[in-house]
């Protein structure tokens, strides 16, 4: 008798009970809630011959990007490879083997083929979508899911997850209206879908709808904060709205509470903390010992040179804490990473290495050097992953460095660029005032920059 998941995929080595447990664990992963890792462990304990339990465990560990997770994931992959498996399951294991070896792009391609052949394979779609995020593949963030959506009927379990992923892909490609519709449709089906909440939050951020964003995030806190491993990132989005509006006390309360208050942070939680503290730092706000606490957390659960995007954010903390030793250790580790065979060598060479040196220069007051290092790669920053909202910190650092280095023409140009992109943004207006613009008042403004933007 062939045992299948709830969408009809054969599950080698599973019983009816573990097949149901697997479907539920994938559901938890799709909404970023609960503890799918423990669920995978329980399935393996009960049914050690269950191939996709091993694959699920490996995906969960590797997509967390923690260096310590790689040996655990490799053991799970090896266990799965030793078992009889379908072609679909072997596709998962092959993609995982590439990812464990640092071949991010090849892992993405292999799991892409699995989803093309099996468009109802929700785990393949989630894993591929996350790989697109980590590698900065903006087009596939949208199109990988768009390919599968026509195969999902309105009543198929898990469809909300496809809508949520599609929403995020649309948002990252600037298709904000469509993105918001898809994200809200996902939430209408599954209010606890943290990725759908996150996708709509991105839309509201990119469109400068900050008051709406605060209301949206606060309207149903339990749905996205209870037992969610995406909660810290969504709190970060709420803090972004308050920061944009200049509500610094609100931002610091969120930093000290849900953003940095988590007992056992994941790597992405540390990234969020760095990104928020650095934004405050750029505004000249003293965040005190928070830098030191964050640095200690990096030292406890992270090692340099594994993923350039994380290196970049770790060095923000080290600059803030005045830890030149850790900055130099990170730069040295990046030098070793440049010689590796994995894709992170390219992430580091093209984006991560110059950005880390730019942060070091900024911390030492060498602002012209920061400008020199960031300008050639700011349009390439997508290549080391993250979202448009996260990579905005590259532009924010460049703008502040331009102001502080006395490069007034560049600062003025960058401020005009930002006003054009985020017309009603209080921060954009602040940059405009610092650059010497006058009369910039938002929509229907008559200042030269806004007039030119409207004419275009």
N, C-alpha and C positions, 0 to 999 in steps of 0.2 A: 504493500500500500504506500502510495506517494503522499508524503506530508507536505503541506504548503503553508505559506503565510496568508494573511487575510486578503492579499491581492493576487493570489494564485501562483506564486513562485515556488518551485520545488525547493525544499530545505533538506539537504543531505544530512543524515544522522540525527534528525530531530524527531521528537515524539509530538503528539497533538498538544500536550501541555507546554513543552518548550517552544513549539511553534507559536502558540498564543503569547507566551512570555516574550519571544523575539519581536513579534509585531508590536507589543506594548512598549518594549524598550526603544524601538525605532520611533514610535509615536512620541515618547518622551524626548528623544533627541531632536525631533522635528520642532518641538515647541521650546527647547532649551530648558527643560524642567526635570525635576526628580533626580534620580541617580541611575542612569542607564549603564554606567560602568559596573556598579554592583550587580545590576540585573544580568549583565553579560557573564560576570563571574559565577553567579548562581546557576545560569544555564550550563556553563562549562562543567561545573561541579556535578550537576545532575546528569548531563549528557555530554561527556568529553568528546564524543565523535560528531558533535553538531558543528559543522563547518562555519556557518554564518555567525554563530556565537563568537568564535575566535576572530572572525573578520570584523564584527562589530566592535569588539574590545580593541582591536588594533586601530581601527579608524578613530575611536574616541580618544585613545592615547596620542596618536600622531597629530590629530587636528588640534590638540591642546598646545602644541609647539614647545612643550617643556623638554629640555634635553634629557632629563632623567627618565622620560617616558619611552624613549626609543628602545632600550633593551627589553622592556616589558612588551612593547608592540612587536618586536622581532620574534620573541618567544611565541606570541599568539599566532603570528604569520606562519612560523615553522610548524606549529601544531596543526594549523589548518591545511598546510601543503601536504602533510603526511596522510591526509584522509581522502577517501573517495569523494569527488565533487563534480557538480555540473559545470558546463562551460561558463555559465553566468557566475558561479561561485569562484571558479578559477580566475575569472576576470577581476573580481574584487581582490583576490590574493595577489595577483600580478601587479595591480595598481598599488597595493599596499607595499609590496616589496620595493617598487620604485621609490615610493615616498620615504620609506625607512632608510633608503640609500641616498636620500637628498635629491632625487630626480623628480622634482615637483611637477615640471611640465609633462614629463612622460607619464607620471601617475594620472595627471589630469586627462591626457589623451586616452589612456587605457580605460579609465572609468567612464569617459565620454562614450566610448564604443559600447560599453555594457548598457548604459542608459538608452542608447539608440536602439539596440536590439530588444531591450526590456524597459519600455518607457514607464512602466508602473513600479519600477524598482526605486522606491523612495530613498533608501539608503544610498544608492548610487548617485541619485540626484543631489541629495544633501551633501555628500562627500565632494562631489564635483563642484558644487556651488561654493563650498568653503575653500577649495583649492583655487578657484577663480579669484576669490577675495584675497587669498594670501599671495597670489602671483600677479595681481593687478590686471587680470584679463577682463576688462570692462565689457567687451562685447559678449563673451561667453556667460558672464553673470546674468545677462538677459536672455541670450539665445539658447543656452543649454536648457533652460526651463520652458521657453516658448515652444521648443520642439516637442516637448512631452505633453504640454497642457491639453492639446486637442484629444489626447487619448484618455483623459480623466473626466469621467462623467461627474455631474454635480453632486451625486450621492456617494461617490467613491471615498472610502475613509482615507483621510490624509490630504485631501485636495487643498485644504487651507494652507498647508505647507508649501505647495507649489505656487499658490497665489502670493504668499509672503515672499518667497525667494524671487519670483518674477517682479514683485514690487521693488525689491531692493535693486535688482538688475536694471530696471527701468529708471529708477532714481539716479543710479550711478552714471547713466547715459543721458541725464538731463531731461528725461521724459516725465516731468513731475506730476502732471495731471493724471496720466495713466497709472503712474506708480501709486499715487494716493488712493485711487479707486481700487486697485488690486489689494493694497495693504488693508484698507478698511473692509473690503469684502472678506479677506482672510480672518480678520478679527470678528466679523459678524458670525462666522462659522465656529471659530475657536478663540474665545477671548483671552485665553492663556498663551497664545502663540507669541512668544517673546520676539521672534524674528520679524513678525508682522508689525508689532508695536515699534520695533527698531526701524523698520523701513519707513513707516509714516513719520517717525521722529526725524529721520534724515530729510524727508521732503520739506517738512516745516522749517528745519534749520536752513536748508539751502535756499528756500524762498524768503527767508527773513521773517517768518511768521512766529515770532518768539513768544508773544503773549498767548497765541493759540497753542503753541507747543507746550507751554507750562500747563495750560488747562487740560490739554490732551493727556499729558503724562500723569497728571494728578487726578484725573477723573475716575480712575479705577485702579488704584495702587495695588490692591491684592492680586489682581490678575497677572501682573508682570513682576511682582517682587517676591511672592510666596514660592519658596522652593525652586527658584529659577537661577540657573548658572549663567544667565545673561543679564541678571539684575544690575550688577555693578555698571555694565556698559550702558544700560538704559538710564540709570541714575546719572551717569556722565552726560548723557544727552540733555537731561533736565538741567544739569548745572550749566551746560553751554548756553541755554536760553537765558538763564539768570545772568551769566557773565556778559553776554551781548548787551543786556539791558543795564549793565553797570551795577547790579545788585550783588555786591561782593560779599556781604554778610551771608546771604543765602548760599552763595557758592561755597564759602568756607564751611558752612554748616553741613553741606552735602559731602564735601571732601572729608571732613572729620567724622561724619556719620557713615553712610552706606558705601562711599567710594573707598575710603581707607580703613574702615572699621571692620571689614570682613576678617574673620579669625584665620582662615587658611586661604590666602588669595591665590588665584590662578595667574598665569603669565599675563593674560589679557587684562586682568584687574590691575596689575602693576603698570601696564601701558596706559590705561585710563588715568590712573593717579598721576603719572608723569606728565601726561598731556595736559591735564588741568592745571597742575602746579606750574608748569612752564608758561602756560598762557597768562597766569597771574603774575609770574616773574617778568614777563615781557611788558606788563603794564606797570612795573615798578612796585608791585605789592610784595611785601616781605612775608613769606609763608613760614618763617622761623624753623623750628626743629622738624617740621614735616619732611623736609628733604632727607634728613638723617634717618628717620624711621623708614622712609621708602627705600633708601639705599641699603639698609639692613635687610629688608625683605628681598631685594634683588640678590644680595649675596647669599641668602638662604635657599633660593630656589631657581637660580638662573646662572648660565655660564655664557660668556661672550663668544661671538663668532659663529653661532648656530643659525641665526636668522637675522638679517640686517635690520629689519623693521624693529625688532626688539632691541637690538644694540643701540639704535638711534634713541629710543625712549629711555633706555637705562642710563645713557650718558646725560640726558637731561637731569636726572636725579643726581648723578655724580657731580655735574657742574654746580647744581644748586647747593649740594652739600660740601663743595670745595674739596672733593676727593680726587686730586690730580693723579694719584696712584692708580685708582680704578679706571680713570679715563685712559691713561697710558696702557693699562692692561687690556682694555677693550680694543684700542687701536692696534696693539700687537696681535691680539687674537683675530682681528679682522685681516691683518696681513697674512696670517696662516690660512684663513678662510679663502682668501683670493687664490690660493694654490690648490684648493680642493677640487674634486671632480664634480661635486654637486652643483645644483642651480644657484645655491646661495652665493657662490663665487661671483656670479653675474649680478645678483641683487646687491652685493656688497660693492663690487667694482663700480657699477654704474650709478648707484645712489647712496648706499649706506656709508661707505668710507668717506666720501666728501662731506656728507651731512654731519657725521660724527666730528670730523675736524672743524667744521663750521661752528658746531656747538662749543667745542673747546675754545675756539678763537673768540666767540661771543663772551664766554665766561671770563676770558682774560682781557676783555675790553678792546680786542682787536676787531672792531666792527667792520672796517673796510675789508679785512680778510674774510669775514663771514659773508659779506656781499659777494666777494670774488668767488668763493666756493659754491654758493647756492645758485647764483644766476645761471650757470650753464646746465644745471641739472633739475631745476624746478619743474620744467615741463616733462621730465623723464621720471619723476618721483613715483608715478603709478607703477613702475616696474618692480618696486619692492613691496607692493601690496598695500593693504589698508583701504580705507574708503576716502572719498573726496573730502568729507568732513574731517577725518583724521589727518590727512595730508595737508590740510589747510594750515597746519602749524608750521610747515615749511615756508609758506608765503608770509605768515605773520612774523616769523623770525627774520625773514629777509626785509620786510618793511621796517621793522624796528631797527635793524642793523643799518639800514639806509639812513634813517633819521639820525641815529646816534653817530654815524661816521661823517655826517655833514654833507652827504651826497644828496643835496636838496632837489636837484632835477629828477633824479631817479625816484626819490621818495614821493615827489609830486606825481610822477607818472604812475607809480604803483598805487597811490591813493586814488587817482582817477580811475584806474582799472578796477579797484575794489568798489567804488561808488557805482560804476556801470554794472557790475555783477550783482551787487546787493544794495539797491538804490535806497531802501528805507532803513538800512542797518545803522544803529547808533554807533557801532565801532567804525564803520566806513565813514560816517560823518565826522567822527573824532579825527581819523586820519586826514580827512579833507581839511579840517580846521588847522591841524598841525602843519599841513603842507601849504597853507595860505589861501585855500579856496574861500570864497565868500558867497553867501546866499544859497548854499546847497540845502534845500529843505525837503528833499524826498520827491514824491511823485508830482509831476507838473511843475517842477522847479525850473527857473529861468537861468540858472547859472550855465556857463559855456559847456561844462562837461555833460550836464544833463540834457541840454538842448541838442548837443551832438548825438548823444545816445538815443534820444527820441527820434531824431531825423533818420538815424540808421535803421 
